[in-house]
Amino acid sequence: MSSVVSSEESSAVPEHQLTVQDLSESELLARIFPRLHRSPGVLLGPGDDAALIAAPDGRALISIDTQTQDQDFRLTWPNGYSTTGYDVGWKAAAQNLSDINAMGGSATSLVVSLTLPPHTPVEWVEAFADGLTAAIVGLGAADCSVAGGDLGRGRELAVTVAVVGTLGGAAPVLRSGATPGDIVAVSGTLGRAAAGWALLESEIPLESLSPVMRGLVENQCRPLPPLAAGPLAAGAGATAMLDISDGLMRDGNRMAEASSVVLDFDPAALEKFATPLEPAATLLGKEAMRWVLGGGEDHGLLATFPANIQLPQGFTAIGSVQAVVEPPGSGVRISGQTADTVGWDHFAD
């Protein structure tokens, strides 16, 4: 980081007023490192040019995600909510941990690239590190560590996290294994994060929202992926699985295309997810089912299982896998009827 003041000058700035431009990179890192979770799988953590990570399985899962200010989050939302560093840190961990979960694996390490405008409060960065650690531990990924990363200066906040995971000797569960006759099931929530996003984007003041609706906001800012569900599904014989990050319909269509099948959803099963969202939908003049079908960022799991097995704990059946019998080919249907693919598209939306 360039154009920083000396340590002597920074010591004269009140702690609560410090920004990242008041510290050197090493001073800022010295505040971050003690806040990061460390597990035995990281043999050599932050401090060298690269981390050293154990890979006892001989294979490694790896994924990467980015959050950018005003694209993936706002620092201040129209309803008055202020996104904290803790929120962004939590979400950065959660969405990456979920990708490993969707393969039936467990995360072992994260590396984090953080781009900061000079005026970013140091307290925000410290809270970011706290959010990373809280999500790792709170979501049940205590074997995962932040192994290192990079700090940079830019005009807007941006966070990129790469995650490494292990399968523990098992086979990965892919998107492409769904077979006609399988049960379609989900673990986690549907539509809650989308409802929270709609409330954040509304002009209804945050302080006027009920505790239930504030809970929807929290689902958007601090998602709760069911990290125990991925390995459970793999052990139970799941034939296909993916993380629901861009909406049930869009991600379901991805699974259907990869597997060359049709996913047929049961509207009665989906209604159970929509009903708790009705108060927020009424308040905003929206349709709760649209959030269930098209809302992303809950980071639950969509999986398919052979019809003759008992679904693992935490999974709810929502439909079945059908063979392709007519144009337009693979895709998603609701009660046998062709349905529009709705959901989040990073470039179209």
C-alpha positions as CSV (number, residue, x, y, z in Angstrom):
1,M,0.0,0.0,0.0
2,S,1.4,3.4,-0.9
3,S,1.1,6.9,0.6
4,V,0.8,5.8,4.2
5,V,1.9,7.8,7.1
6,S,4.6,6.7,9.5
7,S,3.9,4.7,12.7
8,E,4.7,7.7,14.7
9,E,2.0,9.8,12.9
10,S,-0.6,7.0,13.0
11,S,-0.2,6.7,16.8
12,A,-1.5,10.2,17.0
13,V,-4.8,9.3,15.3
14,P,-7.6,8.2,17.7
15,E,-8.1,4.4,17.4
16,H,-11.7,4.7,16.2
17,Q,-10.7,7.1,13.5
18,L,-7.9,5.1,11.9
19,T,-8.3,4.3,8.2
20,V,-6.1,1.9,6.2
21,Q,-4.1,4.7,4.8
22,D,-2.9,5.5,8.3
23,L,-1.2,2.2,8.6
24,S,1.5,0.4,6.7
25,E,0.6,-3.0,5.2
26,S,2.6,-4.8,7.9
27,E,0.8,-2.9,10.6
28,L,-2.6,-3.7,9.1
29,L,-1.7,-7.4,8.8
30,A,-0.5,-7.4,12.4
31,R,-4.1,-6.5,13.3
32,I,-5.7,-9.1,11.0
33,F,-3.6,-12.2,11.7
34,P,-4.5,-12.7,15.4
35,R,-8.2,-12.7,14.4
36,L,-7.9,-15.6,11.9
37,H,-8.9,-19.2,12.6
38,R,-6.0,-21.7,12.4
39,S,-6.4,-25.5,12.1
40,P,-3.8,-28.3,11.9
41,G,-4.4,-28.8,8.1
42,V,-2.4,-25.6,7.3
43,L,1.2,-26.6,7.9
44,L,2.5,-23.1,7.1
45,G,0.2,-20.1,7.3
46,P,0.4,-16.4,6.6
47,G,3.9,-14.8,6.5
48,D,5.7,-16.5,3.6
49,D,5.2,-16.2,-0.2
50,A,2.8,-19.2,-0.2
51,A,1.0,-21.3,2.4
52,L,1.7,-25.0,2.8
53,I,-1.4,-27.1,3.1
54,A,-1.7,-30.8,3.9
55,A,-3.5,-33.0,1.3
56,P,-3.7,-36.4,3.0
57,D,-6.3,-37.6,0.4
58,G,-3.9,-36.9,-2.5
59,R,-6.6,-34.8,-4.2
60,A,-7.9,-31.3,-3.5
61,L,-11.2,-29.5,-4.2
62,I,-10.8,-25.8,-5.1
63,S,-13.2,-23.0,-5.8
64,I,-13.2,-19.2,-5.8
65,D,-15.7,-16.4,-5.4
66,T,-15.6,-12.6,-5.5
67,Q,-17.7,-9.9,-3.8
68,T,-17.5,-6.4,-5.1
69,Q,-19.0,-3.2,-3.5
70,D,-22.2,-2.0,-5.3
71,Q,-22.4,-5.2,-7.3
72,D,-22.7,-7.8,-4.5
73,F,-23.3,-5.6,-1.5
74,R,-23.9,-1.9,-0.7
75,L,-22.2,-0.2,2.2
76,T,-25.4,1.6,2.9
77,W,-28.7,0.1,1.7
78,P,-31.9,2.1,0.8
79,N,-33.6,0.9,4.0
80,G,-30.8,2.3,6.1
81,Y,-28.9,-0.9,6.8
82,S,-25.1,-0.5,6.9
83,T,-23.1,-3.5,5.7
84,T,-20.4,-4.2,8.2
85,G,-17.0,-5.8,7.7
86,Y,-18.3,-8.7,9.8
87,D,-21.1,-9.2,7.3
88,V,-18.8,-9.2,4.3
89,G,-16.3,-11.5,6.0
90,W,-19.0,-13.9,7.0
91,K,-20.5,-14.1,3.6
92,A,-17.1,-14.4,1.9
93,A,-16.5,-17.5,4.0
94,A,-20.0,-18.9,3.7
95,Q,-20.3,-18.9,-0.1
96,N,-16.9,-20.5,-0.5
97,L,-17.5,-23.2,2.1
98,S,-20.8,-24.0,0.4
99,D,-19.0,-24.7,-2.9
100,I,-16.9,-27.4,-1.2
101,N,-20.0,-28.7,0.6
102,A,-21.8,-29.1,-2.7
103,M,-19.2,-31.6,-3.9
104,G,-19.6,-33.7,-0.8
105,G,-16.4,-32.4,0.7
106,S,-15.1,-30.4,3.7
107,A,-13.1,-27.2,3.5
108,T,-9.5,-27.2,4.8
109,S,-8.2,-23.7,4.0
110,L,-9.1,-20.3,2.5
111,V,-6.9,-17.6,1.0
112,V,-8.2,-14.1,0.8
113,S,-7.5,-11.1,-1.5
114,L,-8.8,-7.9,0.0
115,T,-8.9,-4.6,-2.1
116,L,-9.4,-1.5,0.1
117,P,-10.1,2.1,-0.7
118,P,-7.7,4.3,1.4
119,H,-10.5,5.8,3.5
120,T,-11.7,2.3,4.7
121,P,-11.8,2.3,8.6
122,V,-9.4,-0.1,10.2
123,E,-12.2,-1.2,12.4
124,W,-14.1,-2.4,9.3
125,V,-11.1,-4.5,8.3
126,E,-10.7,-6.0,11.7
127,A,-14.5,-6.8,11.7
128,F,-14.0,-8.5,8.3
129,A,-11.4,-10.8,9.8
130,D,-13.7,-11.5,12.8
131,G,-16.6,-12.3,10.4
132,L,-14.4,-14.8,8.5
133,T,-13.5,-16.6,11.6
134,A,-17.0,-16.5,13.1
135,A,-18.4,-18.1,9.9
136,I,-15.8,-20.8,9.7
137,V,-16.3,-21.8,13.3
138,G,-20.1,-21.1,13.6
139,L,-21.0,-22.9,10.4
140,G,-19.1,-26.0,11.4
141,A,-16.0,-25.8,9.4
142,A,-13.5,-25.7,12.3
143,D,-11.0,-27.8,10.3
144,C,-10.6,-24.9,7.9
145,S,-8.1,-22.1,8.3
146,V,-7.3,-18.8,6.6
147,A,-3.9,-19.8,5.2
148,G,-2.9,-16.4,3.7
149,G,-3.9,-13.9,1.0
150,D,-3.2,-10.4,-0.3
151,L,-4.0,-6.8,0.5
152,G,-4.3,-4.2,-2.2
153,R,-5.5,-0.6,-2.7
154,G,-8.4,0.3,-5.0
155,R,-11.3,2.6,-5.6
156,E,-13.9,0.2,-4.2
157,L,-14.0,-2.7,-1.8
158,A,-13.5,-6.1,-3.3
159,V,-13.1,-9.5,-1.7
160,T,-11.9,-12.6,-3.5
161,V,-11.7,-15.9,-1.6
162,A,-10.3,-19.1,-2.8
163,V,-11.1,-22.3,-0.9
164,V,-9.4,-25.7,-0.8
165,G,-11.2,-28.8,0.4
166,T,-10.9,-32.5,0.8
167,L,-13.1,-35.4,0.0
168,G,-11.7,-37.7,2.7
169,G,-11.2,-40.6,0.2
170,A,-14.8,-40.4,-1.1
171,A,-15.8,-39.7,-4.7
172,P,-17.0,-36.2,-5.5
173,V,-20.7,-35.6,-6.2
174,L,-21.1,-33.9,-9.6
175,R,-23.9,-32.0,-11.2
176,S,-24.0,-34.5,-14.0
177,G,-25.2,-37.7,-12.2
178,A,-29.0,-37.2,-11.9
179,T,-30.9,-40.2,-13.3
180,P,-34.6,-40.6,-14.3
181,G,-36.5,-41.9,-11.3
182,D,-34.3,-40.1,-8.7
183,I,-35.8,-37.9,-6.0
184,V,-35.0,-34.2,-6.1
185,A,-34.4,-32.7,-2.7
186,V,-33.0,-29.6,-1.0
187,S,-31.2,-28.9,2.2
188,G,-31.2,-25.4,3.8
189,T,-33.5,-22.5,3.0
190,L,-35.1,-21.2,-0.2
191,G,-36.1,-17.6,-0.9
192,R,-35.1,-16.1,2.5
193,A,-31.9,-14.4,1.3
194,A,-33.9,-13.0,-1.7
195,A,-36.6,-11.7,0.6
196,G,-33.9,-10.1,2.7
197,W,-32.4,-8.5,-0.4
198,A,-35.8,-7.0,-1.4
199,L,-36.2,-5.6,2.1
200,L,-32.7,-4.1,2.0
201,E,-33.5,-2.5,-1.4
202,S,-36.8,-1.1,-0.2
203,E,-37.3,2.2,1.5
204,I,-39.0,0.6,4.5
205,P,-36.8,1.7,7.5
206,L,-34.8,-1.1,9.0
207,E,-35.9,-0.2,12.5
208,S,-39.6,-0.6,11.6
209,L,-39.2,-4.2,10.5
210,S,-40.3,-7.1,12.8
211,P,-37.8,-9.5,14.2
212,V,-38.9,-12.1,11.7
213,M,-38.2,-9.7,8.8
214,R,-34.9,-8.7,10.3
215,G,-34.1,-12.4,10.2
216,L,-34.6,-12.3,6.4
217,V,-32.1,-9.4,6.2
218,E,-29.6,-11.5,8.2
219,N,-30.1,-14.4,5.8
220,Q,-29.0,-12.2,3.0
221,C,-26.0,-10.6,4.8
222,R,-24.9,-13.7,6.7
223,P,-26.1,-16.8,4.9
224,L,-26.3,-20.2,6.7
225,P,-25.2,-23.0,4.3
226,P,-25.9,-26.4,5.8
227,L,-22.3,-27.6,5.8
228,A,-23.0,-31.0,7.4
229,A,-25.4,-31.8,4.6
230,G,-22.9,-32.2,1.8
231,P,-20.9,-35.1,3.2
232,L,-24.1,-36.7,4.5
233,A,-25.6,-36.6,1.1
234,A,-22.5,-38.1,-0.5
235,G,-22.5,-40.9,2.1
236,A,-26.2,-41.6,1.5
237,G,-25.6,-42.1,-2.3
238,A,-26.5,-38.7,-3.8
239,T,-26.3,-39.0,-7.6
240,A,-25.9,-35.2,-8.3
241,M,-25.6,-32.1,-6.2
242,L,-24.9,-28.4,-6.4
243,D,-24.9,-25.2,-4.3
244,I,-28.0,-23.0,-4.8
245,S,-26.3,-19.7,-5.2
246,D,-28.2,-18.2,-8.2
247,G,-31.7,-19.5,-7.5
248,L,-33.5,-22.9,-7.6
249,M,-34.7,-22.6,-11.2
250,R,-31.4,-21.4,-12.7
251,D,-29.2,-23.8,-10.7
252,G,-31.8,-26.6,-11.3
253,N,-31.5,-26.0,-15.0
254,R,-27.7,-26.2,-14.8
255,M,-28.1,-29.6,-13.1
256,A,-30.7,-30.8,-15.6
257,E,-28.5,-29.8,-18.6
258,A,-25.4,-31.4,-17.1
259,S,-27.3,-34.6,-16.5
260,S,-29.4,-34.5,-19.7
261,V,-32.6,-34.9,-17.7
262,V,-35.6,-32.9,-16.6
263,L,-36.1,-31.8,-13.0
264,D,-39.8,-31.7,-12.2
265,F,-40.7,-29.8,-9.1
266,D,-43.7,-30.3,-6.9
267,P,-45.5,-27.0,-6.2
268,A,-47.0,-28.2,-3.0
269,A,-43.5,-29.0,-1.6
270,L,-42.2,-25.6,-2.7
271,E,-45.2,-23.8,-1.1
272,K,-43.9,-24.9,2.3
273,F,-40.8,-22.6,1.7
274,A,-43.0,-19.8,0.4
275,T,-45.5,-19.6,3.3
276,P,-43.1,-18.1,5.9
277,L,-42.2,-15.4,3.4
278,E,-45.7,-14.2,2.8
279,P,-45.7,-11.4,5.4
280,A,-42.6,-9.8,3.7
281,A,-44.1,-10.4,0.3
282,T,-47.3,-8.7,1.3
283,L,-45.4,-5.7,2.8
284,L,-43.4,-5.2,-0.4
285,G,-46.1,-6.1,-2.9
286,K,-44.1,-9.1,-4.2
287,E,-44.8,-12.8,-4.8
288,A,-43.2,-15.1,-2.2
289,M,-43.0,-18.0,-4.7
290,R,-40.8,-15.9,-7.0
291,W,-38.2,-15.6,-4.2
292,V,-38.4,-19.4,-3.7
293,L,-37.9,-20.1,-7.4
294,G,-35.6,-17.3,-8.4
295,G,-33.8,-16.1,-5.3
296,G,-30.2,-17.0,-4.8
297,E,-27.6,-16.7,-2.0
298,D,-29.3,-18.9,0.6
299,H,-26.5,-21.4,-0.3
300,G,-28.5,-24.5,0.4
301,L,-28.0,-27.7,-1.6
302,L,-30.0,-29.1,-4.5
303,A,-29.4,-32.9,-4.7
304,T,-30.8,-36.0,-6.3
305,F,-31.0,-39.4,-4.7
306,P,-32.1,-42.9,-5.8
307,A,-35.8,-43.4,-5.1
308,N,-35.2,-46.5,-2.9
309,I,-33.1,-44.8,-0.2
310,Q,-34.1,-42.7,2.8
311,L,-33.2,-39.1,2.4
312,P,-30.4,-38.0,4.8
313,Q,-31.3,-35.7,7.7
314,G,-31.9,-32.1,6.7
315,F,-33.1,-32.9,3.2
316,T,-36.7,-32.3,1.9
317,A,-38.1,-33.9,-1.2
318,I,-39.3,-31.3,-3.8
319,G,-39.7,-33.3,-6.9
320,S,-38.4,-36.0,-9.2
321,V,-36.0,-36.5,-12.1
322,Q,-37.7,-37.3,-15.5
323,A,-36.3,-38.5,-18.8
324,V,-36.2,-36.1,-21.7
325,V,-39.1,-37.0,-23.9
326,E,-39.8,-33.9,-26.0
327,P,-38.3,-30.6,-27.0
328,P,-36.9,-28.3,-25.7
329,G,-34.9,-31.1,-24.0
330,S,-33.4,-30.9,-20.5
331,G,-34.5,-28.3,-18.1
332,V,-36.8,-27.6,-15.2
333,R,-40.6,-28.0,-15.0
334,I,-43.2,-27.5,-12.3
335,S,-45.9,-30.2,-12.1
336,G,-44.9,-31.2,-15.6
337,Q,-45.3,-27.7,-17.1
338,T,-42.4,-25.9,-18.7
339,A,-41.3,-23.1,-16.4
340,D,-39.3,-19.9,-17.1
341,T,-35.7,-20.1,-15.8
342,V,-35.5,-17.2,-13.3
343,G,-32.6,-16.4,-11.0
344,W,-29.5,-14.3,-10.7
345,D,-27.2,-13.7,-13.7
346,H,-24.0,-11.7,-12.8
347,F,-23.9,-10.0,-16.3
348,A,-27.6,-9.9,-17.3
349,D,-29.0,-8.6,-13.9
